[in-house]
């Protein structure tokens, strides 16, 4: 009888621990999904390095060797380069929030020598609101039944 009581006590203790461990594990996994995820994109050059580059006569090729290729080049004039970097934070399934953005603008002369370096940050940006207007199109707006009936006579050839 005493052995039976010990076995029952052992089963009870072991039965509670796996349930508790499973509950803790599931809770930890669910909480992990709510943690913030910070992502960094782009090239963030050292400000001291940028200042020293502007003091010297640095060419485009030398800048590519030091900083790598630019994120973007001006479309109509190849004399302006942009190095863009951004840090965003995403929590669970919500929209990412931009924490920091930096754009380094490098302007060159016609010989490819660096003339000016400007730095723009997130606070320098402006919000753009798209216009909700629609461009009207010519033609008929047939419903599905009219389209079906209109196509019946076209297959007789």
TINUGU-186823 format. One record per residue: x, y, z of N, C-alpha, C, CB in turn; residue number from 1; chain; residue in three letters. Coordinates in steps of 0.1 Angstrom, whole numbers, plus 5000, padded with zeros to 4 digits. Glycine has a CB too. Example, Ala and Ser with C-alpha at 12.3 -4.5 7.8 and 13.67 -1.06 7.14 Angstrom:
<sites>
SITE neast nnorth  nup caeast canorth caup ceast cnorth  cup cbeast cbnorth cbup  nr kette rest
SITE  5132   4943 5078   5123    4955 5078  5132   4967 5078   5113    4955 5090   1     A  Ala
SITE  5128   4978 5071   5137    4989 5071  5129   5000 5079   5141    4994 5057   2     A  Ser
</sites>
This chain:
<sites>
SITE neast nnorth  nup caeast canorth caup ceast cnorth  cup cbeast cbnorth cbup  nr kette rest
SITE  5008   4988 5000   5000    5000 5000  5009   5013 5000   4991    5000 5012   1     A  Unk
SITE  5019   5012 5008   5028    5023 5008  5035   5026 4995   5038    5021 5019   2     A  Unk
SITE  5039   5016 4988   5045    5017 4975  5035   5023 4965   5050    5003 4970   3     A  Unk
SITE  5023   5019 4966   5012    5025 4957  5011   5040 4959   4999    5018 4959   4     A  Unk
SITE  5012   5045 4971   5011    5059 4975  5023   5066 4969   5010    5061 4990   5     A  Unk
SITE  5035   5061 4970   5047    5067 4964  5046   5068 4949   5059    5059 4968   6     A  Unk
SITE  5041   5058 4943   5040    5058 4928  5029   5069 4924   5035    5044 4922   7     A  Unk
SITE  5018   5070 4931   5008    5080 4928  5014   5094 4930   4996    5077 4937   8     A  Unk
SITE  5021   5096 4941   5027    5109 4944  5037   5113 4933   5034    5109 4957   9     A  Unk
SITE  5045   5103 4928   5055    5105 4918  5048   5109 4905   5064    5093 4916  10     A  Unk
SITE  5037   5102 4901   5030    5105 4889  5024   5119 4890   5018    5095 4887  11     A  Unk
SITE  5019   5123 4901   5013    5136 4903  5024   5147 4901   5007    5138 4916  12     A  Unk
SITE  5036   5145 4907   5046    5155 4906  5051   5156 4892   5058    5152 4915  13     A  Unk
SITE  5053   5145 4885   5058    5145 4871  5048   5150 4862   5063    5130 4868  14     A  Unk
SITE  5035   5148 4865   5025    5153 4856  5024   5168 4856   5012    5146 4860  15     A  Unk
SITE  5026   5174 4867   5025    5188 4868  5037   5195 4861   5024    5193 4883  16     A  Unk
SITE  5049   5190 4862   5061    5196 4857  5061   5197 4842   5073    5189 4861  17     A  Unk
SITE  5057   5187 4834   5057    5189 4820  5046   5199 4815   5054    5175 4813  18     A  Unk
SITE  5035   5200 4822   5025    5210 4819  5030   5224 4821   5012    5207 4827  19     A  Unk
SITE  5037   5226 4833   5043    5238 4836  5054   5242 4826   5048    5238 4851  20     A  Unk
SITE  5062   5233 4823   5073    5235 4814  5068   5239 4800   5082    5223 4813  21     A  Unk
SITE  5057   5232 4796   5051    5235 4783  5045   5248 4783   5040    5224 4779  22     A  Unk
SITE  5038   5252 4793   5032    5265 4794  5042   5276 4794   5024    5266 4808  23     A  Unk
SITE  5053   5275 4801   5064    5285 4801  5070   5286 4787   5075    5281 4811  24     A  Unk
SITE  5072   5274 4780   5078    5274 4767  5069   5281 4757   5081    5260 4762  25     A  Unk
SITE  5056   5278 4757   5046    5284 4748  5046   5299 4751   5032    5278 4749  26     A  Unk
SITE  5045   5303 4763   5045    5318 4767  5057   5325 4762   5044    5319 4782  27     A  Unk
SITE  5069   5319 4763   5082    5325 4759  5081   5327 4743   5094    5317 4763  28     A  Unk
SITE  5076   5317 4736   5076    5318 4722  5066   5329 4717   5071    5304 4716  29     A  Unk
SITE  5055   5330 4724   5045    5340 4721  5050   5354 4724   5032    5338 4728  30     A  Unk
SITE  5057   5356 4735   5063    5369 4739  5075   5372 4729   5068    5369 4753  31     A  Unk
SITE  5082   5363 4724   5093    5365 4715  5088   5371 4702   5101    5352 4712  32     A  Unk
SITE  5076   5367 4698   5070    5373 4686  5066   5388 4687   5058    5365 4682  33     A  Unk
SITE  5065   5393 4699   5061    5407 4702  5074   5416 4704   5052    5408 4714  34     A  Unk
SITE  5085   5410 4704   5097    5418 4706  5100   5427 4693   5109    5409 4709  35     A  Unk
SITE  5106   5438 4695   5109    5447 4684  5121   5442 4676   5112    5461 4689  36     A  Unk
SITE  5120   5443 4663   5131    5438 4654  5137   5451 4647   5126    5428 4644  37     A  Unk
SITE  5149   5454 4649   5156    5466 4643  5164   5461 4632   5165    5473 4654  38     A  Unk
SITE  5162   5468 4620   5169    5464 4608  5176   5477 4603   5159    5459 4597  39     A  Unk
SITE  5189   5475 4598   5197    5485 4593  5199   5482 4578   5210    5487 4601  40     A  Unk
SITE  5196   5492 4570   5199    5490 4555  5207   5502 4550   5185    5489 4548  41     A  Unk
SITE  5216   5499 4541   5223    5509 4534  5237   5511 4540   5216    5522 4535  42     A  Unk
SITE  5244   5521 4535   5258    5524 4538  5258   5536 4546   5267    5525 4525  43     A  Unk
SITE  5264   5536 4558   5264    5547 4567  5279   5551 4569   5258    5544 4581  44     A  Unk
SITE  5284   5560 4561   5298    5564 4562  5301   5572 4575   5302    5572 4550  45     A  Unk
SITE  5313   5571 4579   5318    5578 4591  5318   5593 4588   5332    5573 4596  46     A  Unk
SITE  5312   5602 4597   5313    5616 4594  5327   5622 4593   5305    5623 4605  47     A  Unk
SITE  5336   5617 4601   5350    5622 4601  5356   5619 4587   5358    5616 4612  48     A  Unk
SITE  5353   5607 4582   5359    5603 4569  5353   5612 4558   5355    5588 4567  49     A  Unk
SITE  5340   5615 4559   5334    5624 4549  5341   5638 4549   5319    5625 4551  50     A  Unk
SITE  5343   5643 4561   5349    5656 4563  5363   5656 4557   5350    5661 4577  51     A  Unk
SITE  5371   5645 4560   5385    5645 4554  5385   5643 4539   5392    5633 4561  52     A  Unk
SITE  5375   5636 4534   5374    5635 4519  5371   5648 4512   5363    5624 4515  53     A  Unk
SITE  5363   5656 4519   5359    5669 4513  5371   5679 4513   5348    5676 4520  54     A  Unk
SITE  5380   5677 4522   5392    5686 4523  5402   5683 4512   5398    5685 4537  55     A  Unk
SITE  5403   5670 4508   5412    5666 4498  5405   5666 4484   5418    5651 4501  56     A  Unk
SITE  5413   5665 4474   5407    5664 4460  5406   5649 4458   5417    5671 4450  57     A  Unk
SITE  5394   5644 4461   5392    5629 4460  5383   5627 4447   5384    5624 4472  58     A  Unk
SITE  5387   5617 4439   5380    5614 4427  5369   5604 4429   5390    5608 4416  59     A  Unk
SITE  5360   5602 4419   5350    5592 4421  5355   5578 4423   5341    5592 4408  60     A  Unk
SITE  5366   5574 4416   5371    5561 4418  5376   5558 4432   5383    5558 4408  61     A  Unk
SITE  5383   5569 4438   5388    5567 4451  5376   5566 4461   5396    5579 4455  62     A  Unk
SITE  5365   5573 4459   5354    5572 4468  5347   5558 4467   5343    5583 4464  63     A  Unk
SITE  5347   5553 4455   5341    5539 4453  5350   5529 4461   5340    5535 4438  64     A  Unk
SITE  5363   5531 4461   5372    5522 4468  5370   5523 4483   5387    5525 4464  65     A  Unk
SITE  5368   5535 4488   5367    5538 4502  5353   5534 4507   5370    5552 4506  66     A  Unk
SITE  5342   5539 4501   5328    5538 4506  5320   5527 4499   5321    5551 4504  67     A  Unk
SITE  5325   5522 4487   5317    5513 4479  5309   5521 4469   5308    5504 4488  68     A  Unk
SITE  5301   5514 4461   5293    5521 4451  5281   5528 4458   5288    5511 4440  69     A  Unk
SITE  5277   5539 4452   5266    5547 4458  5253   5540 4457   5265    5561 4451  70     A  Unk
SITE  5244   5543 4466   5230    5538 4466  5223   5542 4454   5222    5542 4479  71     A  Unk
SITE  5225   5554 4449   5218    5560 4438  5227   5571 4432   5204    5565 4442  72     A  Unk
SITE  5225   5573 4419   5232    5583 4411  5221   5592 4405   5241    5578 4400  73     A  Unk
SITE  5223   5605 4405   5213    5614 4399  5210   5610 4385   5218    5629 4400  74     A  Unk
SITE  5197   5611 4381   5193    5606 4368  5197   5614 4357   5178    5605 4368  75     A  Unk
SITE  5197   5627 4357   5200    5635 4346  5214   5640 4346   5190    5647 4345  76     A  Unk
SITE  5220   5640 4357   5234    5645 4358  5242   5635 4366   5236    5659 4363  77     A  Unk
SITE  5252   5628 4361   5259    5618 4368  5269   5624 4378   5267    5609 4358  78     A  Unk
SITE  5268   5637 4380   5278    5644 4389  5273   5644 4404   5280    5658 4384  79     A  Unk
SITE  5262   5638 4407   5257    5637 4421  5254   5623 4425   5244    5646 4422  80     A  Unk
SITE  5260   5619 4436   5259    5606 4441  5252   5606 4455   5272    5598 4443  81     A  Unk
SITE  5244   5596 4458   5236    5595 4470  5240   5582 4478   5221    5596 4468  82     A  Unk
SITE  5244   5583 4490   5246    5571 4499  5234   5572 4509   5260    5571 4506  83     A  Unk
SITE  5226   5562 4509   5213    5562 4517  5214   5551 4527   5201    5561 4508  84     A  Unk
SITE  5211   5554 4540   5210    5544 4551  5198   5547 4559   5223    5544 4560  85     A  Unk
SITE  5193   5536 4565   5180    5537 4573  5180   5526 4583   5168    5536 4563  86     A  Unk
SITE  5175   5530 4595   5172    5520 4606  5157   5520 4609   5180    5523 4619  87     A  Unk
SITE  5151   5508 4608   5137    5507 4611  5134   5497 4622   5129    5503 4598  88     A  Unk
SITE  5123   5499 4629   5119    5490 4640  5106   5484 4637   5120    5497 4654  89     A  Unk
SITE  5104   5471 4637   5092    5465 4635  5088   5457 4647   5092    5455 4622  90     A  Unk
SITE  5076   5459 4652   5070    5452 4664  5059   5443 4659   5065    5461 4675  91     A  Unk
SITE  5061   5430 4661   5051    5420 4657  5046   5422 4642   5039    5420 4666  92     A  Unk
SITE  5034   5424 4640   5028    5425 4627  5025   5440 4623   5016    5417 4625  93     A  Unk
SITE  5029   5449 4631   5026    5463 4628  5035   5469 4618   5028    5471 4641  94     A  Unk
SITE  5031   5481 4613   5039    5488 4602  5052   5492 4608   5031    5500 4597  95     A  Unk
SITE  5063   5490 4600   5077    5494 4605  5077   5509 4607   5087    5490 4595  96     A  Unk
SITE  5085   5513 4618   5087    5527 4621  5101   5530 4618   5083    5530 4636  97     A  Unk
SITE  5103   5541 4611   5117    5546 4608  5123   5553 4620   5117    5555 4595  98     A  Unk
SITE  5134   5548 4625   5141    5554 4636  5151   5564 4632   5148    5543 4644  99     A  Unk
SITE  5158   5561 4621   5169    5570 4617  5170   5568 4602   5182    5567 4624 100     A  Unk
SITE  5172   5579 4595   5175    5579 4581  5186   5590 4578   5162    5582 4572 101     A  Unk
SITE  5196   5586 4570   5207    5595 4566  5210   5594 4552   5219    5593 4575 102     A  Unk
SITE  5210   5605 4545   5213    5606 4531  5226   5614 4529   5201    5611 4522 103     A  Unk
SITE  5236   5609 4524   5249    5616 4521  5249   5620 4506   5262    5608 4525 104     A  Unk
SITE  5249   5632 4503   5249    5637 4489  5262   5642 4486   5238    5648 4487 105     A  Unk
SITE  5268   5636 4475   5282    5640 4471  5281   5646 4457   5291    5627 4471 106     A  Unk
SITE  5286   5658 4455   5285    5665 4442  5299   5666 4437   5279    5679 4444 107     A  Unk
SITE  5301   5662 4424   5314    5662 4417  5314   5673 4406   5317    5648 4411 108     A  Unk
SITE  5326   5677 4403   5327    5686 4391  5328   5678 4378   5340    5695 4393 109     A  Unk
SITE  5330   5684 4367   5330    5677 4354  5342   5668 4353   5330    5687 4343 110     A  Unk
SITE  5352   5670 4361   5364    5661 4360  5363   5649 4370   5377    5669 4364 111     A  Unk
SITE  5352   5649 4377   5350    5637 4386  5356   5639 4400   5355    5625 4380 112     A  Unk
SITE  5359   5652 4404   5366    5655 4417  5355   5660 4426   5377    5665 4415 113     A  Unk
SITE  5355   5654 4439   5345    5658 4449  5345   5673 4452   5347    5650 4461 114     A  Unk
SITE  5334   5679 4451   5333    5694 4454  5325   5697 4467   5326    5701 4442 115     A  Unk
SITE  5315   5689 4470   5306    5692 4481  5300   5679 4487   5295    5702 4477 116     A  Unk
SITE  5299   5679 4500   5293    5668 4507  5282   5674 4516   5303    5659 4515 117     A  Unk
SITE  5269   5669 4514   5258    5674 4523  5252   5661 4529   5248    5682 4514 118     A  Unk
SITE  5247   5663 4541   5241    5652 4549  5227   5656 4552   5249    5648 4561 119     A  Unk
SITE  5217   5648 4548   5203    5650 4552  5198   5639 4561   5194    5651 4539 120     A  Unk
SITE  5190   5643 4570   5185    5633 4580  5170   5632 4579   5189    5637 4594 121     A  Unk
SITE  5164   5623 4587   5150    5620 4587  5142   5633 4590   5146    5610 4598 122     A  Unk
SITE  5146   5642 4598   5139    5654 4601  5139   5664 4589   5146    5661 4613 123     A  Unk
SITE  5148   5662 4580   5148    5671 4568  5138   5666 4557   5162    5671 4562 124     A  Unk
SITE  5133   5654 4559   5123    5649 4549  5110   5656 4550   5122    5634 4551 125     A  Unk
SITE  5102   5654 4540   5088    5660 4539  5078   5649 4535   5087    5672 4529 126     A  Unk
SITE  5067   5649 4541   5056    5639 4538  5050   5643 4525   5046    5638 4549 127     A  Unk
SITE  5048   5633 4516   5041    5636 4503  5027   5629 4504   5050    5630 4491 128     A  Unk
SITE  5017   5636 4501   5003    5631 4502  4999   5629 4487   4993    5640 4509 129     A  Unk
SITE  4996   5616 4483   4992    5614 4470  4978   5619 4467   4992    5599 4467 130     A  Unk
SITE  4975   5623 4455   4962    5628 4451  4953   5616 4448   4963    5638 4439 131     A  Unk
SITE  4940   5617 4452   4931    5606 4451  4923   5607 4438   4921    5606 4462 132     A  Unk
SITE  4926   5616 4429   4918    5617 4417  4921   5606 4407   4922    5631 4410 133     A  Unk
SITE  4912   5603 4399   4913    5592 4389  4912   5598 4375   4903    5581 4391 134     A  Unk
SITE  4920   5593 4366   4919    5597 4352  4907   5590 4345   4933    5595 4344 135     A  Unk
SITE  4898   5598 4339   4887    5591 4333  4891   5584 4320   4876    5602 4329 136     A  Unk
SITE  4885   5573 4317   4888    5566 4305  4876   5566 4295   4892    5551 4308 137     A  Unk
SITE  4878   5565 4283   4868    5565 4273  4863   5551 4271   4872    5571 4259 138     A  Unk
SITE  4850   5550 4267   4844    5537 4265  4832   5534 4273   4855    5526 4267 139     A  Unk
SITE  4827   5523 4272   4815    5519 4279  4818   5511 4291   4805    5510 4270 140     A  Unk
SITE  4810   5512 4301   4811    5504 4313  4800   5493 4313   4811    5513 4326 141     A  Unk
SITE  4803   5482 4306   4793    5472 4305  4794   5463 4317   4796    5464 4292 142     A  Unk
SITE  4782   5458 4321   4782    5448 4332  4785   5434 4326   4769    5448 4340 143     A  Unk
SITE  4786   5424 4334   4790    5411 4329  4780   5405 4319   4792    5401 4341 144     A  Unk
SITE  4767   5407 4322   4757    5402 4313  4757   5408 4299   4743    5404 4319 145     A  Unk
SITE  4760   5421 4298   4761    5428 4286  4773   5424 4278   4761    5444 4288 146     A  Unk
SITE  4784   5421 4285   4796    5416 4278  4794   5402 4273   4808    5416 4288 147     A  Unk
SITE  4787   5394 4280   4784    5380 4276  4775   5380 4263   4777    5372 4287 148     A  Unk
SITE  4765   5388 4264   4755    5389 4252  4762   5395 4240   4743    5396 4256 149     A  Unk
SITE  4771   5405 4242   4778    5412 4231  4787   5402 4224   4785    5424 4237 150     A  Unk
SITE  4793   5392 4231   4802    5383 4225  4795   5371 4218   4811    5378 4236 151     A  Unk
SITE  4782   5369 4220   4776    5358 4214  4776   5359 4198   4761    5357 4218 152     A  Unk
SITE  4774   5370 4192   4774    5371 4178  4787   5371 4172   4766    5384 4174 153     A  Unk
SITE  4798   5372 4179   4811    5373 4173  4817   5360 4169   4820    5380 4183 154     A  Unk
SITE  4811   5349 4173   4817    5335 4171  4811   5328 4159   4816    5327 4183 155     A  Unk
SITE  4803   5335 4151   4796    5328 4140  4804   5327 4127   4783    5336 4137 156     A  Unk
SITE  4816   5333 4127   4824    5333 4114  4830   5319 4112   4835    5343 4115 157     A  Unk
</sites>
